[in-house]
């Protein structure tokens, strides 16, 4: 299946650069489509904030790459349990690491969603 995933060219200063265009704030990429994401901190992360990930289905999302801001932390239990119930894997790390690995994983053809809290 051909992929048309956006490339994360840069991150920082409260946003991202995708395919050369600046995106302000946090970012959610599901089924190779980027959209603004209103989550600005780990405290705001809820299963509801990830509804587009759950709605995508396993054909588009085998796991969620979660960038938790400037520092890595354990995502809330409600997030971990909701992903497990949905059969979606979870990889979490600080946003700089997640932004760097996102391009590698999409180039490998991995079916992932990315939820990245801006730094």
N, C-alpha and C positions, 0 to 999 in steps of 0.2 A: 504494500500500500504506500503510495507516494505521500510524503509529509510536506507540509508547508508551515512548519513551526517557526515562530518568530525567533530571531537571534537576540540574546541579551548582549549588547555591545559594551555597556557600562552600567554602573550603579553608584549611588551615593547622592549627597546633597538633597535627600528627601525624595528620590525617584530613581528612574531607570532610563536607559536609552535602548530602544528596541528597533532593530533594523534601521538605525540612524535617526529615529524620531524620539524626542523626549517625552516621557510619561511621568507625571507628577504623582507622588504618593505610592501606596502599596499596589501590588499587581497580582492578578490571578490569571493563569493561563490554563485553559481547559480545552481539549480537542483542538489544539494548535491555534486557538483564538485567545488573544489577550484582552483583558478588561480591567478597569479600575477596581480596586478592592478596598473597602472602607476600614479594614483592620489596621490599626497603627501601633498596637502593642500586644504582647502575649495575653494580657488581661482581657482584651477584646475578642480573643479567638474562641469561637463557639461552633458547635456542629452546624448551626444555622448559617454562620458566615461562610461555610464551605458547601452550601446546598448545590451550587453548580457542579462541584466535583461529584457529589453523590448522584446527581441527576444525569451525569454523562454516561454512566454504564461501563461495564468492564471492557467493552470493545475499544473504548477510547482511553481508559484510565486503569493501568495495572497498579500504580502506586502514586502517592502524593509526595512531592518534594516540598518540604515546608521550611521556609527561611524565616527564622524567629527574631530577626532584628540584629542588633550588634553583637549579641552573645547567644550561644546555644543554651537551651534549657529544655526540660522535659515538657512536652505539650500536655495540656490538661487531660485528665483521665477520660472525660466525656468525649474528647476528640479521638483519642486512641481507641476507645471502645466502639464509637460510631463507625470508624474506618474498618475495624475488625469485623463488625457485623455486616458491613457492606462488601467484605471481601477485597478491600483496597489496602495495599501495603502502605507503609509510612517510612519515609526517610526524613529526618529533621536535623538541622544544623543552623549555624548563624547565616544570615542573609548573604554576606559576601561569599562564603563557601558555596551556598546553594546557587547563587547566580553564576559562579564559575562552572560548577558541575552540570548545570542545566543544559548548556550547549553540547557538552560531551554526550550526555544521555540521549538527547534528541537526535544527534548525529548517528548514534548507534541504533536508532529506530525504536527506542523504548517508548512505550505508551504511558506517559506520565502527565499529571497535572502539577502545576507549580503555584504555590501560594507564598508570596514573598513580601514580608513586612519591610517597607522602605527604611533605609538608614541614611 
